Amino acid sequence: MSQLKKCVALAMLTMVGSSTTVFAQEVNHIPLATGLTLVSATQLPSGDQENVVTVGDVSPQGASYGWTFRTQNAGAVETGTFSRFVRVEDLTAAPRLNPVFFSNDVDRFPGSTAFSISRVTLQKLKSGVSVPYSLATVDGAKLGTGWAGATVGGFLKTRVYARGTLAPAQTTVTHMSLLVNGHRSTVPVVHARGSFTLRDEKIEGDFVMLDDDEHPLLLRVDIGGASFQMIRVDFPANDNRSAATSVEADLASRCRAEIPGVYFEFRSADLRAESDVALAEVGRALSTHPDWTLSIEGHTDAVGSAAANLALSQRRAEAVRAALSTRYHVAASRLTAAGFGQTKPREPNTSLEGRARNRRVEMVRACSARL
């Protein structure tokens, strides 16, 4: 890791589904549980940068979050692991949001949440009450834009807090689109309008959070000319609603299954460590059916050239094949790999959530029931 001071700011957000999206299910509760995975995306000219945050532990004392970050600076790969512990009393009533991460941070900031608003704040907004509220940003960055992506270097000095209010926003939109366990879903939401001041700078922004009294996850923020979205949520593998539990059943009945919880580095075929849980589950399922032979299919969104996407999808399919063979002892002779690039989209590539749906890995079993 570079000795240069790193600062990373992260917000977890989601996008309203377009009229062309077909919603398969409604999800009213996303549990704050050990193993929950939260994936957000930032739109860049070269594609969508995904940030993967996992809930490491949930206890009566609070919740811990972990995020491994990787970027390139002047051709060199920079990586770092960031953590945050949010106390149970702050999950309940904190009046401040701190989604800014520094490499030399302590692991907790009393009085703040990081990836949700507090339950008390949600209750007040739902009752029509404006609440005093503070928002962390990076000193020297335009208010709001300090959340975006990662910055390497000594230009950003410290974390500061803009103070203001969150007020209920007038809107008829009650649900939003989100990938939950690999399935296009709708989730109930609450909208708020934030107004903040830092020194002589004033800014307003739109906030959208999950309408869940137990876990009011922050889903979307548009502020300071920047917009961030949560694009998918994957439940822990031991949750019976997890998509990981359906892989074996889908392969048995439909002869095709999307592998949930597989994450790659940006524009790369390098598997992220957060993929291990999903791949282990797939390996377990395949070990119970030694007679199955399967093709692993890689798919991409339409950002970039068709040729580059085809090559990337092939490398990603091969990476999954290699992981299943070497780490989880699935005979390589049972597996083939094929890349389809951007040729088989599930949804339009015109939105962050649509592109996220199209970036996927599927398994296809050689059988007559294939769909």
GUNU-909835 format. One record per residue: residue in one letter; x, y, z of N, C-alpha, C in turn. Coordinates in steps of 0.001 Angstrom, whole numbers, plus 524288, in hexadecimal, padded with zeros to 5 digits. Example, Ala and Ser with C-alpha at 12.3 -4.5 7.8 and 13.67 -1.06 7.14 Angstrom:
A833867E9C681E788300C7EE6C81E78833907F31C81E78S832327F73681BA8835667FBDC81BE4832648001E81EBE
//
This chain:
M8034A7FB5D8000080000800008000080374804DD80000S80223808A17FCE68054480D657FC828058D81027801C1Q809F7812CD802B580A8A815D88077D807A681B038072AL805FB81C678025E802EC82128801DE7FDEC8209B804FEK7FC2E824D8807257F758824B180A367F2C9823A480697K7EFA381FB1807FC7EB2681E54804DC7E642820468078FC7E2AF82214804767DD8D82332806927D999820F0802E4V7D5BF81E588050E7D1BD81BFC801E17CC8581D7E8042EA7C90A81F38800C57C3D782092802957BFF481D2B7FFC0L7BC3181B1B802887B8B881737800437B3258184A801F8A7AFA9818257FE467AA2C818707FF957A767813E77FCFCM7A3B5811947FFB17A0F780D147FDB779B8380EBB7FBF9L79A6D80E357F6DF795C0810867F4AF7934280D487F061T78E5580E9A7EEC278BB980BBC7EA957889E80F4C7E702M786CB80D6E7E28F784338106D7DE7977E8C80EB57DDE6V77B0C812707DCBC775A9811207DB827759980DDE7D694G7729E809947D68C7725F8063C7D1F976FBD808F07CD64S771AD807E57C8BF76F6180A307C41176A64807597C2ADS76751809B97BF3076253807697BDB176305802677BA9FT767C3801717B8A2768B67FCBA7B59776A2A7F81A7B911T76AF97F8FB7BE1B76C997F4D77C192767E57F1BF7C383V768617EC907C37F764557E92C7C5997660E7E7637CAFFF762DD7E8607CEE7764477E70D7D442762227E1B37D59AA7658D7DE487D790763FC7D8F17D8AD761C17D8557DE28Q763277DBAF7E1C3761797DAE37E71E761CE7DFFE7EA20E75F067E02D7EE8275F6C7E4987F20E7620C7E2C47F70FV765F67E5AF7F8BE768DC7E46A7FD7C7680B7E8D980158N765E57E79F805E37649A7EBA5809B97688A7EC1880E24H76C1F7E85E80E7E76FD97E86C812D57751A7E65D810FDI779387E94C8121177E8F7E7928110E7813B7E74381658P782527E2A08183E7844E7E20F81D97789E07E41581E1AL78AEF7E6C98225B790497E827823B4792847E35D8266CA795497E01C82361796FD7DB0B8255979C977D9F7823A2T79F4B7D6DF826B27A4987D54D825527A4997D2A081FFFG7A7F27D47F81C817A84E7D247817457A5277D5238132FL7A2047D8FD814B979F2E7DC20810E77A31F7DF0F80D7DT7A2387DF328085B7A5BC7E1D3804B47A2DD7E63C801FEL7A5367EAD8801FC7A2FC7EF877FFB27A6827F1477FB36V7A4467F1D37F69E7A75B7F3447F1FD7A53F7F85D7EFC9S7A8977FC527EFAB7A7208014A7ED4E7AA52802217E866A7A8B4805BF7E5237AB7E806E07E0477ABE180CB97DF7AT7B04E80E4F7DD647B13B813A87DBC07B224813A27D5E3Q7AF66816F47D3127AFE4817057CD667B4C381A117CBC5L7B830817857C8BF7BCF0819DE7C6B37BCEF819647C0C4P7BFFA81C9B7BDF07C02981C237B83A7C1C3816B57B65FS7C51A814137B96E7C70580EEE7B7E87C38C80A7F7B9BDG7BF5080BC57BC827BBCE807BB7BE637B9F4808E47C3E4D7B73F8052C7C62F7B508805D67CB5F7B8B3803837CF71Q7BAB4806D07D2E27BE118050D7D7247BAA7802EE7DB82E7BB447FDED7DCB87B8377FB897E0DD7BB477FB787E5F1N7B8997FCA97EA357BAD67FC687EF717B7D97F8427F27CV7BAA67F48D7F4B47B8387F02A7F7697B96C7F09A7FD3FV7B55B7F124800587B5DE7F18D806037B3247ECE68087FT7B5BB7EA6980C2C7B3587E60180EDF7B2987E749814A4V7AE667E533816CB7AD767E5B381C667B0657E14081F0BG7B46C7E2AC822077B7BC7DEB28245D7B5657DC318292FD7B2917DF3382C337B0617DD10830FB7AC0B7E09D832DDV7A7F67DE52835027A3BD7E136837817A2FE7DEEC83CF6S7A3387E244840DD7A2E17E0868464D79F757E45C8494DP79E557E34884E3079B5D7E7128515D79E2F7EC48851F5Q7A33D7EC73850D17A62E7F1528513C7A5F97F49984C4BG7A4E07F22D847C47A4AD7F522842EA7A6047F1C583E3BA7A77D7F454839F67A8977F1A6835097ADCE7F379832E4S7B0CC7EFD7830BA7B5C77F12782E407B5517F06A82865Y7B7E87F3DB8257C7B7D47F3C481FD07BD6E7F39981DCEG7BE497F0D1819837C3737F090817317C33D7F19781160W7C73A7F44380F677C7747F5A8809E57CD197F57080812T7CE277F23A804237D3487F205801B07D3117F5317FCACF7D6817F9047FC617D6707FCB47F8017DB3A7FBDB7F48DR7DA6C7FC367EF687DEC57FBC67EBC37DE117FFB57E764T7E242802897E61F7E21D806347E1C97E78D8066A7DF5BQ7E8128096A7DB237ED2380A1D7D8A97EEA480FDA7D8E3N7F36D810DD7DA657F578816287DAB87FA94816577D7B9A7FAA8819317D3507FF47819967CFF78013C8142E7CE64G7FD88810AF7CD3F7FEE780B7C7CB7A7FFE0807917CFCAA800708095B7D4A180164805D67D9057FC3D8047C7DBABV7FBB27FF927DD367F6FB7FDD97DFDE7F75A7FF4B7E59EE7F369801FE7E78F7F31A8038C7ED077EEA0800947EF9ET7EFB77FE177F3FF7EB9B7FB3F7F6C07EB8A7FCD47FC78G7E7197FC267FED67E69F7FD41804627E1BB7FABC80690T7E1D17F97880B7F7DD477F73980E217DB6A7FB1481241F7D66F7FC40812167D41C800298158E7CFDF7FD8A818D1S7CF707FF2E81DA67CB8F7FCD88211D7C8D88011382432R7C4367FFCF825E87C127803728290F7BDA08005082CB0F7BD92801C5831A27B9F87FF81835697B612803B1836F6V7B1098027C836887ACE780621837FB7AA18803EA83CBDR7AA1F806EE840F07A7D98052D845D97A1EC8049F84559V79FB7801228488879A1F8003E848517971D8052D849B0E799388086784D567968080D3884EB37968B8111A84A26D79A74810D3846C379A978144384236797188123183DDCL796E180D0A83D387932080AD08399178D9480C5883B24T78CCC80D28840327879C80E858422E786688145084196A78A1F817C6842DE7889B81D488436478C938213E8417FA790C681FC583ED5794BF8239283D4679287827B98399BP793E582CB983A6479201830FD8370B795FA83294832E0R7997982EF58317579DC08306382DF679F2D82BB782A90L7A09F82CE18259A7A249828E0821E37A804829C282092N7AB3D825B18212D7B0D082613820117B265821B381C4FP7B1EB82299817257B37781EAD8134D7B8F481F8B81129V7BC21822A6813E27C171823E5812217C54B82052814EDF7C8F381E0C811E87CCC581A658140D7D25381C59812E9F7D59F81C66816E17DB2E81D75816497DE4981891817C8S7E2E781815815837E61281379816AB7E7E08134C81C57N7E87C817C081EC77EA65817E0824287E609818E082819D7E130817C2826A47DCBA8189C82A157DCD3814F082EC9V7DA6E816BE832FB7D8A181325836FC7D3FE81037834B6D7D24880C058374F7CE40808C7834E67C8BD80A4D83681R7C83380E72839B07C2E580FFB83B427C29D815DA83C33F7BDFF817F583B397BCF981D8683BDB7B7D881E1883ED4P7B81B81E56843F37B34D81EC08470E7AFEE8235084547G7AAE082257844EC7A73982656843307A6168263583D6CS7A86B8226C83A897A7C282239834DB7A63181CC18330ET7A34B81C9182ECC7A2A1817C182BDA7A6098181D826F7A7A642813DB823F97A988813CE81F487A6988122E81A68F7A32080E5E81AC77A08180C448162879A9680C57816A1S798AF80E7581AD67931080EF981BAC7922F8140681EAAI78D53815C881EC378BF1819D08228078A178170E8276AS78995819E282BAB787E48175D83081782078164083054R7806D812A58339A77AE98112D833C67778B815BB835A0V77987818B7839587769281D3B83B47775F68214F836F1T77A0C8223B833E7779AC825F882F98775938243E82BADL7758581F3682A5F7719181D3F826BF76C1E81E15828F0Q76B5381CDD82DD77662481D698302E764448231083006K767C3826BC831137664082C3B830F7764E882DFF82B6FL7680082C5B8279E766D682DCD822367619482B9382089K7607E826CA821FA75B858245982087756E98270382323S757E282974827A3753A882C3282A5475324831DB82885G7565583365824AA755EF838A4822787591D83CC082532V75CEF83B2C8286375FFE83EC882B8A7656983F908291FS767228446E828AB76C80845968271677026844B782BBEV774E7842D782AA9778838419282EE077DBE8444882DF4P7802E846708321E7858984867831987891B843EB8300AY78CA5844F582C5C78FC9840AB82A5079504842C28286ES7991E83F80828DF79E56840EE827177A04A83CDC82334L7A3A683EA081FBE7A59783B6681B787AB7983C0681B07A7AE66837B081B457B412837EE81AC97B5A68389881518T7B9B183BBD814397BC1183C4C80F177C1E183D2680FEAV7C4B883E0D80BB97CA6483EA080C0C7CBD08445A80B84D7CEEE8465480F257D07B84BCA80F067D38484CE580A03G7D1FD85117807597D485852878027C7D1C18509C7FDACA7CE0F84D017FE597CAF784B257F9EE7C5B984DEC7F9F3K7C39584EB97F5607BE6B851117F5087BA9584DAB7F7FEL7B766850187FB367B3C684D3A7FE867B0848497D7FB3EG7B07A8449C7FCE07AD988409C7FA047B12283D617F698T7B49A83FDF7F3887B7F883CE37F00F7BC4B83A247F300G7BD3583B8B7F7E47C11A838DF7FB117BFCB8333D7FC2BW7BAFA831AB7FB017B98B82C337FBCC7BB92828A97F77CA7BCB582AC47F2EA7BD288278B7EE377C240824857EE09G7C1E181F677ED277C65581C307EBD67CAC881C867EFACA7CF8C81D207EDA47D43481D397F0EE7D7E6821617EF05T7DAD4823B47F2A07DEC1827907F1447E3D8826197F3EBV7E808825DB7F0E97ED20824907F3057F0828296D7F2CCG7F31C82AB57F70F7F67F82F4B7F71D7F58D8328A7FBECG7F83A836E77FC4C7F7F083A1A800F77F47483ECD8007AF7F10D83ED87FC927EDDE8437B7FBAB7E946843D07FF6AL7E73E83F52800F87E2B383F40804607E4A283E84809F8K7E3598422880D607E6018427C812617E31B83FDA816D5T7DE11840BB817217DB5883EE081BC77D58B83E6B81ABCR7D2E683BE681E527CD3783B4A81E077CAB583FE7820D5V7C6BA8421D81E647C3C28465A820C87BDFB845168204CY7BAC9847D5823607B533846BA8237D7B21784B88821E2A7AED884AD581DF87AB1784ED681C7A7A62784E0B81FB8R7A3FC852548219D79F7C851ED8251279AA98543182284G79638851DA823BB79164853AF8216C78CD08506E82334T7896284F1981F85784A784C29820D2783708482881C9DL780A78442881E4377E058409981AAD778338417A81B57A7757E84237816F076FE1843408172276D0B83F6B81399P7684F83DD6815087654F83A68811997648C83CF780C46A76545839E58081A764AA83BE5802C875F6483A38800A7Q75CF483DCF7FDD3757F483CA57FB6C758CD8399E7F663T756E5834D17F62775774831997F17D7534982D617F18AT751EA82B907ECF074E2E8273C7EC87750FB822077EBD5V7562E8221E7EB7C7593481D527EAC1759D381A957F000T757E2815E97F06975812812FF7F55375B9E80E3B7F50BH75D5480CA87F058760A8808197EFC07650A8094C7EBE0M769508066E7EC5C76DB9806FC7E8DD76FBD801A47E746S772EE801AC7E33A775037FCDF7E10377A487FB857E367L77B1D7F6887E48D780007F4BB7E6CA7809C7EEEA7E59FL785557ED3B7E473786657E7A57E3F87870F7E5687E96CV783AE7E1D87EAE6784047DF4A7EFFA784CA7D97E7EF08N789327D7787F0C678A867D1F97EFE878A607D0817EA26G78C077D4307E6D578C577D3207E147787477D3B97DE54H783147D52B7E0EE77DFA7D5B87DE6677C4D7DB707DE68R77A417DD427DA0C778297E2857D9C77738D7E2E87DD80S773C07E6B07E0F776FE47E7337E52276E4F7ECDF7E5C1T76A177EDB67E896768B57F2EB7EA5B769057F2F77F04CV76AB67F7657F25876AFC7F80B7F8037682A7FD157F96BP765837FD467FDEA762D38020B7FF9A766C58061D80173V765BF80B068004E7698B80F1D80183766F7813D2803FBV76A39816E2806A7768C781BF4808D476C7681FFD80678H76A4B8246F804C176D5B828988025176E0C82D1B80623A772A582F7E805F1773A58341C8092A776CD8380C80602R7764383CF78079977942841368053C77D078433F80955G782178432C80809786078450C80BA9787E684A7780A3BS7887C84DDB80E0A78AA08532180D5878F0A853D08113FF793CB8551080F477986585528812A079BB185A0181186T79EA785B93815807A23385FFE8150C7A78085E7581749L7AB9685FC78146D7B0EA85F1C816417B3CD8643181532R7B532866F88196A7B77B86C2E818F47B3B286F93815C6D7B557871898112E7B1D2874E580E2C7AF5487200809A2E7AFEF86CD28098A7ADBC869BE805447A8A886730806FFK7A4CD8678F8038C79FC68651B8049379E888614D80029I79C1785D058018D79AC78592C7FD94795F5856277FF4DE792E7854807FB6F78E5A851427FC7378EDE84C267F969G78C5F8482A7FB5B78C9F843227F8C3787F783FBE7FA0DD7872A83BC97F6CE782E88380B7F78978507833017F9E6F7824E8310B7FDD4783C982C3B8007D77F488285D80011V780948237F7FF0B77CAE81F587FEE477EB181AE680246M77B6C81909805C377CFB814CC80936778BA810A280962L77A4380BF480ACD776A88079680B2E772AB8089D80F7ED76DBE807D080E437699580866812237693C8035A81549D76CED802CF818C976D6E7FE2281C0476ED6800038217BD76B337FF838252276C048019B82A63770A77FF1F82D2CE772357FA6B82BA17769D7F7CE82E1877BCD7F92C82B76H77BA97FA3582657780907FB0B8237777FA87FEFC81F13P77F72804118205577E7C8081E81C6078363809388191AL784BC80575815D278967805AE8128F7891E80A5480EDDL78D6680D2C80E7378DA78118980ACB78E0B80F5780545L78A8981107801D378A2380EBA7FCA378BCF812557F836R78AED8175C7F8D278C8981AEC7F4AA78D548205F7F6ECV7915F823057F4F1792328287F7F637793C582B527F13CD7914582FA97F02B792C9833407EBF6794108386E7EE8FI79912839E07EE7E79AA783E9E7F13079FA5840BB7EEC1G7A006845D37EE4C7A4C58483E7EC5B7A62F846BD7E6D4G7A24F845737E3A57A364843E17DE4E7A50483E3B7DDBDA7A52983B557E2097A6A8835D67E1E17A1FE832737E34FS7A1D282DCF7E0FA79DA682A197E21B7A016824BF7E2ECF79E86822287E7197A0A181D047E86579C1B819437E947Q79D01814567E7F3798CA810937E84779A9A80B6F7EA99M79736809117EDC9797F18039A7EEF6795678008C7EA91I7984E7FCD17E8757963D7F9EB7E3FC794877F4717E56DR796C17F2437E9B0794ED7ED137EB317960B7EC167F0F1V792F17E8967F31C7939E7E6C17F8717933F7E0D47F845D7970C7DE3E7FAAE796F97D8897FAF4796BE7D6DB800A7F792C87D3B3801EF792277D1C98073B796717CDCF8087CP797787CCDA80D7A79B4E7C8CF80EE7799C17C37D80CC4A79DAF7C04380BAF79CAA7BB2380957799497B7B380CD1N799727B88B811FA7965E7B54881583790C77B72C8162CD78F5D7BB608137D789F77BD478138C786EF7BA5180F5EN782627B81C810D077F907B4F280D0877D467B8188088FR77DAF7BD4C808E277BFF7C09780481780867C1DE800E1S785387C04580256789CF7C16F7FF29789777BEB57F9EFA78B5F7C1717F5DD78B697BF0D7F0B178F177BA677F07EA792F67BA4C7F3FD796987B5E87F403793CC7B0C77F506T78F877B0F17F7F178CB27AC2D7F92F7899E7AA2B7F486S788F17AD607F067785C27ABBE7EBF4788F47A9BE7E760V78E287AA1F7E794791567A87C7E31F7907A7A2BD7E1DEE790E679F697E5CC79045799D47E4E878AD77989A7E2E2A786D079B0C7E5247817979A017E3707809B79BD77DDD8D782B97A0667DC727820B7A25F7D71E784D979EED7D32BL7897D79D1F7D47978C3E799AB7D0DE78967794807D03AA786EF7929E7D4617841F78DAB7D41477F1D78E2C7D0E6S77C54792957D18D77736793177CF1077756795E77C9D8R77A9479A047C97977AAE79D3C7C4CC77FAA79C777C198C78371799D47C3E478880798DB7C16A78BA679DD47C09ER78A227A2127C31D78CF67A7067C2BF78C607A9EE7C7E8A790967AC5C7C99F790597AF697CE6C7945E7B3C67CE20E792DB7B8597CFFB796A27BC877D0AE7997D7BBA07D5D6I79EA87BC4E7D5BF7A1A97BBB17DA907A1677C0CF7DD90P79F017C0D17E21479E997C5A77E51D7A3A67C6C37E803G7A4787CBA47E9647A8C17CD017ECD07AE217CC5E7EA79V7AE907CC907E5417B3A77CC657E2AE7B5107D1EB7E0FEY7B9767D3E37E2EA7BB007D94B7E1FA7C0887D96C7DFB3F7C1457DCCE7DBD47C6547DD717D9547C8677E2F17DA43E7CD957E3797D9DE7CFEC7E8A17D9F57CE397EBA67D518F7CE9A7F0BB7D5577CCB77F43A7D13B7CF5D7F3087CC09R7CC2D7F1DB7C8077CE057F0C67C2C17D2427EC9C7C2C9S7D1927E89D7C6067D58D7E4A57C6D27D2F67DF5E7C787A7D5FF7DB357C6C37D42A7D5F07C7DE7D6177D3F67CD1FD7D85F7D7677D0487DA307D5E47D57A7D5867D5787D923L7D4D17D0DF7DB5F7D08C7D00E7DF147D1C67D2C47E439R7CDF07D58B7E64A7CE937D7F37EB637CDF57D3CA7EF9BA7D07B7D4C07F4157D0437D10A7F8687CAAD7D0237FA4DE7C74A7D4137F9967C1DB7D3877FB537BEE57CF597F849S7C1217CD6F7F3EB7BEA57C9577F0CB7BF497C3F07F335D7C2C47C3637F6F47C40E7BE387F8EB7BF557BB587FB22V7BBF37BE227FDF17B76E7BB938005F7B3E47B93F7FC31A7B2CB7BC3B7F8137AF577BA597F3ED7B1CD7B5C97F0FEL7B6D57B6377EFC77B9677B2087ECE47B9AA7AD037F020A7BA707AD817F5347BA7E7A8E47F8937B52C7A6347F88AE7B1047A9517F8897ABC97A7117F85E7AAD77A4437F334V7AC937A6967EEE77AC097A4027E9D07AF3479EF67E9BBG7B40479F277EBC77B72E79A707EBFC7B494796267EF18R7B22F7979D7F37C7AF69793BA7F6A77AAF3791497F39AA7A7E1794987F0DC7A377792987EDD47A54778EDD7E98DL7A9867903D7E6EB7AB6178CEC7E2A57ADA3787CC7E4A7S7AFB0787DE7E96F7B1E3783087EB927ADB177EF67EC9FT7A8D6780AF7ED4C7A48F77CFD7EE397A24C77AD67E929H7A41277CDB7E4B57A23477B067DF9A7A6E277A027DC0DP7A9EC776047DD257AEBB775117DA247ADCB773B57D46ED7A8EE772937D3087A7BB771407CD947A699776157CA43W7A62077AA07CCA07A4E877F5B7C9AC7A9BB7815D7C6D2T7A8F2782F27C1F07ACDE785FE7BF137AA6E78B4C7BDD9L7ADA878F5D7BE2B7AB797949C7BDEA7AEE1798477BAB8S7AC5579C2B7B86A7AF0C7A07E7B5E57AE717A5537B94AI7B2C87A7FE7BA3E7B2B17ACE17BD277B2AF7B1527B93DE7AEAE7B4B47B97C7ADFD7B8F27B5AF7AF277BE367B83CG7B25E7C1587B5B07B35B7C6A57B7667B06C7CA897B40FH7AE397CE9A7B69A7AB3A7D2A57B3DA7ACE27D7FD7B5F9T7ACB67DBE97B2A47AE2C7E13C7B4277A9D47E50A7B2C6D7AA9C7E9F47B4767A7417EE267B2997A95A7F0067AD51A7A7557F4657AB657A8C97F6437A62F7AC7C7FAE97A657V7AEE97FC067AAE17B2B0800427AB2B7B7D57FE557A8DBG7BA148014A7A52A7BED47FF987A2937BD997FCDF79D75S7C1987FB0179AD87C0DB7F88D795BC7BED87F3047965BA7BC157F13B792537B9FD7EBE87926E7BE5E7E7E8792C5A7C2AC7E8EC790077C70A7E539790167C9767E4DB79582A7CA3D7E9577980A7CC867E95279D4A7C8E87E6A27A12CN7C3DB7E7887A0AB7C0287E5137A4397BFED7DF337A360L7C05B7DD8179E7C7C05C7D7E679D6C7C5187D54C79FF6A7C9987D7CE79F5C7CE5A7D59D7A1AD7CE0D7D59C7A7A0L7CBFD7D9D57A9EC7CB7D7DA297AF9E7C7D47D5E97B1A4S7C36C7D5267AF0D7BFB97D1377B0D47C2157CBBE7B08DQ7C54A7CAC47AC977C7DD7C5A97AC2F7CBB67C4E87B0AFR7CEC47C8EC7B1E67D2867C87E7B62A7CFC27C7C57BB66R7CB617CA5B7BC197C88E7C9D17C1067C6457C4557C197A7C41E7C23C7BD627C21A7BCE37BD927C6817B90C7BECFE7CB037B9E97BC6F7CF7B7B6797BD6B7D1757B70C7C306A7D1257BBBB7C5307D2D27BC847CA977CF5A7B9817CE5EV7CA427B97C7CD6E7C6AF7B6867D0C47C7B47B0AE7D024R7C87E7AEF17CB507C9B47A96B7CA617CEA07A7D27CD58A7D2A77AB017CD057D7887A9BC7CFB17D6D07A99C7D599A7D3C97AD537D7BB7D2EB7AD7A7DD607CFFA7A8A67DF37L7CBF37A7177DC647C8FA7A2757DDE77CC5979D907DDA0S7CFD479D657D9DC7D323798CC7D92F7D77A7988A7DD44T7DA4179CE27DE047DEDB79CC87E1687DD8C79D687E72CR7D9AD7A0A57E8687D8807A1A87EDE17D46F79DF17F014Y7D0AD79C5C7ECD87CC37799717EED37CBC8794147EC5BH7CFE3792637E9A47D0A778CF47E8127CC5C78AD57E48AV7CA3D78E367E12B7C6B678C727DD127CA1B78AEB7D86EA7C9977862E7D6847CCF07844E7D2457CCA1788047CD9BA7D126789B67CBBD7D14F78D647C75D7CEBA78B1E7C28BS7CEC0785EE7C2047CC5F783777BD6D7C677784127BD52R7C423785717C1BB7BE75786337C1FD7BCE078BB57C05CL7C0A778F357BFDB7BF7A794C57BF247C1D2796D47BA14T7BED0799E87B7457C0CD79CF47B2E97BF8D7A2A97B3F6A7C2237A62B7B12A7C1557ABC57B1F57C0397AE5C7ACB9A7BC747B1EB7ACBC7BB0F7B4B47A7EB7B99F7BA4C7A943G7BB7C7BDFE7A61D7BA297C3787A6D77B67E7C55C7A2A2F7B2967C8657A42F7AEB97CA7F7A0857AEBE7D06F7A057G7B22D7D2DC7A34B7B2947D8867A3297AD6B7DB237A446Q7AC167DEDB7A0EB7A7587E1F77A1A77A2CE7E01179E5CT7A3317DB5A79C2C79F5A7D98D7984E79A567D77579AADK79A387D66079FC27958E7D41D7A229793F77D7337A702P792777DC2A7A64E790FE7DF507AAE678BE87DD717AD48R78B907DDD47B260786A97DCCB7B51F783437E1B07B545E785BD7E6447B57A782EF7EB337B5E1785A27EF447B27BP7830F7F3B17B168785997F7D77AE6178A867F9C67B11FN78E637FB4C7AE15793547FD297B02B793538030A7B12DT78EC7805507B1B878E4C80B017B22C78E7980D027B7C0S78ED6809897BB9878EF480B2F7C10B792ED807F17C3FFL7949F809F37C8837984E807107CBB97962B801C17CD56E79139801967CEE078F0E7FC9E7D0A078E4A7F8D17CC25G78D077FAD47C77578C947F76D7C2F2791D07F5147C16FR795DB7F84F7C17479B0B7F64C7C02979CE57F25B7C441A79BA57F3637C93379D1E7EFB17CD4F79A827EA6E7CC7DR795A37EA7D7CABF792DF7E5927C9BB795707E28B7C553N797AF7E5547C19979A087E2C37BD0D79F857E0AF7BE29R7A22B7E2D47C2127A74F7E0C47C3997A66B7DC0F7C725R7A70E7D7757C50F7A59A7D2D27C80F7A8947CE117C60EV7A8757C9EA7C93E7AA897C4CF7C7C17A6367C0D77C896E7A54F7BD917C49C7A1487B9917C4EF7A3B07B4347C41DM7A1017B0397C6037A2857AAD47C51479E217A81C7C229V79F917A5107BE4079BBA7A2497BB1D79D1679C827BB24R79951799587BCA379A20793B37BCE97985C791317B7D6A79B2078D497B636799BC78A717B16679513786ED7B285C7905A789017B16F78B9A785EB7B23E787447883F7AEFFS782FB7854D7AE6177ED6786CB7AABA77B4E78B077ACCBA77B7A78C1E7B1E9777D878FF77B42C779E0795737B3C7R77E47796507B116780B379B797B0FE77D0679F9D7AEE1L77CF37A4327B183779C37A8AE7AFEA77D3C7AD167AE24
//
